[in-house]
Amino acid sequence: MNYPMYNNSQYYMQNLQDMRDRIDNQIKSYQQSQMQQPIAQPITQNFQIAPQTNNNELEAKYADNIDNVKGTFVLKTGLFVNKDFSRLWIKDVNGNIRIFDTNEIIELDDRDNEILALKKQIEEMKGMINNANEHNTSNDDGEITNEKSKTVSRSKSTNAK
């Protein structure tokens, strides 16, 4: 800019002061606009270190014998089973132990049921055949006798074998 020679320093100083006032006004307006906007809530995160458990749930463990079950401390009802699932122990928080023997129930599908029914029919037929064979062999063992028929007159005789 061209400054007049005689007022150069005064004009320069006034120009700087005006610039400063403009910058201050801009800062104030920016600060006021920030105050009018809602302040964002800080983000909080909660971390769950251990899973929450329901008191109605059961504990389950493998055990080799009753001594393992007796020696185990339980905070809720505990199920103990041996490796082949043939024996089950239930221990409550008071230390009471109930013992059960288990057996596996295998569900059969339609094909398996049909196979079992056919096997049963085959066994029944074998039994019927064996009974028929026994009945026939008992009749064959009978003695041959010469008997006269009672319905035939005396004058006629028959040779019965």
C-alpha positions as CSV (number, residue, x, y, z in Angstrom):
1,M,0.0,0.0,0.0
2,N,1.0,3.5,-0.5
3,Y,1.3,5.4,2.6
4,P,1.5,9.1,2.6
5,M,4.9,10.2,3.5
6,Y,3.9,12.5,6.3
7,N,1.7,10.0,8.1
8,N,3.5,6.8,7.3
9,S,4.2,5.5,10.8
10,Q,0.9,6.7,12.3
11,Y,-1.1,5.2,9.4
12,Y,0.9,1.9,9.6
13,M,0.2,1.7,13.3
14,Q,-3.5,2.3,12.8
15,N,-3.7,-0.3,10.1
16,L,-2.0,-2.9,12.4
17,Q,-4.4,-2.0,15.3
18,D,-7.4,-2.5,12.9
19,M,-6.1,-5.9,11.9
20,R,-5.6,-6.9,15.5
21,D,-9.2,-5.8,16.3
22,R,-10.6,-7.8,13.4
23,I,-8.6,-10.9,14.5
24,D,-9.8,-10.5,18.1
25,N,-13.4,-10.2,16.9
26,Q,-13.1,-13.3,14.8
27,I,-11.7,-15.2,17.9
28,K,-14.5,-14.0,20.1
29,S,-17.2,-15.0,17.5
30,Y,-15.6,-18.4,17.2
31,Q,-15.5,-18.9,20.9
32,Q,-19.1,-17.9,21.2
33,S,-20.2,-20.3,18.5
34,Q,-18.4,-23.1,20.3
35,M,-20.2,-22.3,23.6
36,Q,-23.6,-22.3,21.9
37,Q,-23.0,-25.8,20.4
38,P,-23.8,-28.7,22.8
39,I,-20.8,-30.2,24.4
40,A,-20.4,-33.8,23.4
41,Q,-20.5,-36.3,26.2
42,P,-17.3,-38.1,26.8
43,I,-17.2,-41.7,25.6
44,T,-17.1,-44.2,28.4
45,Q,-16.3,-47.9,27.9
46,N,-17.0,-50.6,30.5
47,F,-15.0,-53.7,30.2
48,Q,-16.3,-56.9,31.7
49,I,-13.3,-58.8,33.0
50,A,-15.1,-62.0,34.1
51,P,-18.3,-63.3,32.6
52,Q,-21.4,-62.9,34.7
53,T,-22.8,-66.3,35.7
54,N,-26.3,-67.3,36.6
55,N,-26.6,-69.0,39.9
56,N,-28.9,-71.5,38.4
57,E,-26.3,-73.0,36.1
58,L,-24.5,-76.3,36.8
59,E,-20.8,-77.1,37.0
60,A,-19.7,-80.2,35.1
61,K,-16.4,-82.2,35.4
62,Y,-15.0,-85.6,34.8
63,A,-14.3,-87.8,37.8
64,D,-12.7,-91.2,38.1
65,N,-14.3,-92.2,41.4
66,I,-16.4,-91.0,44.4
67,D,-13.2,-89.8,46.1
68,N,-12.6,-87.2,43.3
69,V,-16.1,-86.0,43.8
70,K,-15.8,-85.7,47.6
71,G,-12.5,-83.8,47.2
72,T,-13.9,-81.2,44.8
73,F,-15.4,-77.9,46.2
74,V,-18.4,-76.7,44.4
75,L,-20.0,-73.2,44.5
76,K,-23.2,-74.4,42.7
77,T,-24.7,-77.8,41.9
78,G,-22.0,-79.9,40.3
79,L,-22.3,-82.8,37.9
80,F,-19.5,-85.3,37.7
81,V,-19.3,-88.1,35.2
82,N,-16.7,-90.8,34.5
83,K,-15.0,-91.0,31.1
84,D,-17.3,-93.7,29.7
85,F,-20.5,-91.9,31.0
86,S,-21.6,-95.0,32.9
87,R,-21.7,-93.3,36.3
88,L,-23.0,-89.8,37.3
89,W,-22.5,-88.0,40.6
90,I,-24.5,-84.9,41.5
91,K,-23.0,-82.8,44.4
92,D,-24.8,-79.9,45.9
93,V,-23.3,-76.9,47.7
94,N,-23.9,-78.6,51.1
95,G,-21.7,-81.6,50.1
96,N,-24.6,-84.0,49.5
97,I,-23.8,-86.5,46.8
98,R,-26.3,-88.5,44.7
99,I,-25.0,-91.4,42.5
100,F,-26.7,-92.6,39.3
101,D,-25.8,-95.4,36.9
102,T,-26.5,-94.5,33.3
103,N,-27.1,-96.4,30.0
104,E,-27.2,-95.1,26.5
105,I,-30.5,-95.0,24.6
106,I,-30.0,-95.1,20.9
107,E,-32.8,-93.6,18.8
108,L,-33.7,-95.7,15.8
109,D,-34.8,-94.2,12.5
110,D,-37.4,-95.7,10.3
111,R,-35.0,-97.9,8.4
112,D,-33.7,-99.4,11.7
113,N,-37.2,-100.0,13.0
114,E,-38.1,-101.8,9.7
115,I,-35.0,-104.0,9.9
116,L,-35.8,-104.9,13.5
117,A,-39.4,-105.8,12.6
118,L,-38.3,-108.0,9.6
119,K,-35.8,-109.7,11.9
120,K,-38.6,-110.4,14.4
121,Q,-40.8,-111.8,11.6
122,I,-37.9,-114.1,10.5
123,E,-37.4,-115.4,14.0
124,E,-41.2,-116.1,14.3
125,M,-41.2,-118.0,11.0
126,K,-38.2,-120.0,12.1
127,G,-40.0,-120.9,15.3
128,M,-43.1,-121.9,13.3
129,I,-41.0,-124.1,11.0
130,N,-39.3,-125.7,14.0
131,N,-42.7,-126.4,15.6
132,A,-44.0,-127.9,12.4
133,N,-41.0,-130.1,12.0
134,E,-41.3,-131.3,15.6
135,H,-45.0,-132.1,15.1
136,N,-44.3,-134.1,11.9
137,T,-41.5,-136.1,13.4
138,S,-43.6,-137.0,16.4
139,N,-46.3,-138.4,14.0
140,D,-43.8,-140.4,12.1
141,D,-42.5,-142.2,15.2
142,G,-45.9,-143.8,15.9
143,E,-46.3,-147.6,15.6
144,I,-48.3,-149.2,12.9
145,T,-51.2,-151.3,14.3
146,N,-53.7,-153.7,12.8
147,E,-57.0,-152.4,14.0
148,K,-60.4,-153.3,12.7
149,S,-62.8,-150.5,11.9
150,K,-65.8,-150.4,14.1
151,T,-68.0,-149.0,11.4
152,V,-67.5,-152.0,9.1
153,S,-69.7,-155.0,9.5
154,R,-68.3,-158.2,10.8
155,S,-68.6,-160.0,7.6
156,K,-66.2,-157.6,6.0
157,S,-62.7,-157.2,7.4
158,T,-60.1,-154.6,6.6
159,N,-56.4,-154.8,6.8
160,A,-55.3,-151.6,8.4
161,K,-51.8,-150.7,8.5
